[in-house]
Amino acid sequence: MNPLLPCDDDDMKSRFRAGAKVLSVAIMVLLVIGALGPANWTPRTALGWQIDHFLGYFAIALFVYFAWPRPLAVGGVLMAATFLLEGLQAFTPDRTANLMAALCGAGGVLAAALVAEILIRARRWHVESGRSARSKV
């Protein structure tokens, strides 16, 4: 297939989703490195670690939902990963496991899952209402 030729909408969507899957796997690898590597490798804001965990997992989860648009199923896996990564920090020399950090991360994943589910349903409703309006004409 020539990359200079225009492609149809389904082909563009599958290419976007494939790229999003590759990038989301890379993001997950970076998340594991940041969570289990030295503490000074983890980027922090001035907002506090609770907000950092919530916003970080919220952003990562939203990106992952572009790749795998099943927010409730993927959200469950990501929430389990927050607890697993936080628990594994007990085995690192410069970190400790913190239940509140895991809950903040899981809250970010849950909030992103709800946003993604609403957006998916709104898009589906918009497409279906457009089809029904065209079929009536």
C-alpha positions as CSV (number, residue, x, y, z in Angstrom):
1,M,0.0,0.0,0.0
2,N,1.3,3.4,-1.0
3,P,1.5,5.7,2.1
4,L,1.0,8.8,-0.2
5,L,-2.4,7.6,-1.5
6,P,-5.5,8.6,0.5
7,C,-6.8,5.7,2.6
8,D,-10.4,5.0,3.7
9,D,-11.7,5.8,7.2
10,D,-11.5,2.2,8.5
11,D,-7.9,1.9,7.4
12,M,-7.0,5.1,9.1
13,K,-8.8,4.0,12.3
14,S,-6.9,0.6,12.3
15,R,-3.6,2.4,11.8
16,F,-4.3,4.8,14.6
17,R,-5.3,2.0,16.9
18,A,-2.2,0.0,16.1
19,G,0.0,3.0,16.8
20,A,-1.9,3.7,20.0
21,K,-1.3,0.0,21.1
22,V,2.4,0.3,20.5
23,L,2.7,3.6,22.4
24,S,0.5,2.4,25.3
25,V,2.8,-0.6,25.8
26,A,5.8,1.7,25.8
27,I,4.0,3.9,28.3
28,M,3.3,0.9,30.5
29,V,7.0,-0.1,30.4
30,L,8.0,3.5,31.4
31,L,5.4,3.3,34.2
32,V,6.9,0.2,35.6
33,I,10.4,1.7,35.4
34,G,9.2,4.8,37.1
35,A,7.4,2.9,39.8
36,L,10.1,0.4,40.6
37,G,13.3,2.3,39.7
38,P,15.0,4.8,41.9
39,A,12.7,7.4,43.4
40,N,14.5,10.3,41.8
41,W,13.6,8.9,38.3
42,T,9.9,9.6,38.9
43,P,8.7,13.0,37.7
44,R,6.8,14.9,40.3
45,T,4.8,18.1,40.4
46,A,4.3,20.6,43.2
47,L,0.7,19.4,43.6
48,G,1.6,16.6,45.9
49,W,2.0,12.9,45.4
50,Q,-1.7,12.1,45.7
51,I,-2.6,14.4,42.8
52,D,0.5,13.1,40.8
53,H,-0.8,9.5,41.2
54,F,-4.4,10.4,40.3
55,L,-3.5,12.6,37.2
56,G,-0.7,10.2,36.0
57,Y,-2.9,7.2,36.0
58,F,-5.8,9.2,34.6
59,A,-3.7,10.3,31.6
60,I,-2.2,6.8,31.1
61,A,-5.6,5.1,31.3
62,L,-7.2,7.5,28.8
63,F,-4.4,6.8,26.3
64,V,-4.7,3.1,26.8
65,Y,-8.5,3.3,26.2
66,F,-7.8,4.8,22.7
67,A,-5.9,1.6,21.9
68,W,-8.3,-0.8,23.6
69,P,-11.8,0.8,23.7
70,R,-13.1,-1.5,26.5
71,P,-12.9,0.9,29.5
72,L,-14.4,-1.3,32.1
73,A,-12.4,-4.4,31.3
74,V,-9.1,-2.5,30.7
75,G,-9.8,-0.3,33.7
76,G,-10.0,-3.4,36.0
77,V,-6.6,-4.6,34.7
78,L,-5.1,-1.1,35.2
79,M,-6.5,-0.8,38.7
80,A,-5.0,-4.1,39.6
81,A,-1.7,-2.9,38.1
82,T,-1.7,0.1,40.4
83,F,-2.0,-2.1,43.5
84,L,0.6,-4.5,42.1
85,L,3.1,-1.8,41.4
86,E,2.6,-0.1,44.7
87,G,3.0,-3.5,46.5
88,L,6.2,-4.3,44.6
89,Q,7.6,-1.0,45.8
90,A,8.0,-2.6,49.3
91,F,10.8,-4.7,47.7
92,T,12.8,-1.7,46.5
93,P,15.5,-0.2,48.7
94,D,14.4,3.5,48.5
95,R,10.6,3.2,48.4
96,T,7.7,1.9,50.6
97,A,4.4,0.5,49.6
98,N,1.5,3.0,50.3
99,L,-2.1,2.0,50.2
100,M,-3.2,5.6,49.7
101,A,-1.0,6.0,46.6
102,A,-2.6,2.8,45.1
103,L,-6.1,4.1,45.9
104,C,-5.2,7.5,44.3
105,G,-3.9,5.7,41.2
106,A,-6.9,3.4,41.0
107,G,-9.2,6.4,41.4
108,G,-7.5,8.1,38.4
109,V,-8.0,4.9,36.3
110,L,-11.7,4.7,37.4
111,A,-12.3,8.3,36.5
112,A,-10.7,7.8,33.1
113,A,-12.8,4.7,32.5
114,L,-16.0,6.6,33.2
115,V,-14.9,9.5,30.9
116,A,-14.0,7.0,28.2
117,E,-17.2,5.0,28.6
118,I,-19.3,8.2,28.3
119,L,-17.4,9.4,25.2
120,I,-17.7,5.9,23.5
121,R,-21.5,5.8,24.2
122,A,-21.9,9.4,23.0
123,R,-20.1,8.7,19.8
124,R,-22.1,5.5,19.3
125,W,-25.3,7.4,19.9
126,H,-24.3,10.2,17.5
127,V,-23.4,7.7,14.7
128,E,-26.6,5.7,15.2
129,S,-28.8,8.8,15.3
130,G,-27.2,10.0,12.0
131,R,-27.9,6.6,10.4
132,S,-31.6,6.7,11.5
133,A,-32.0,10.2,10.2
134,R,-30.6,9.3,6.8
135,S,-32.8,6.2,6.6
136,K,-35.9,8.3,7.1
137,V,-35.1,10.7,4.2
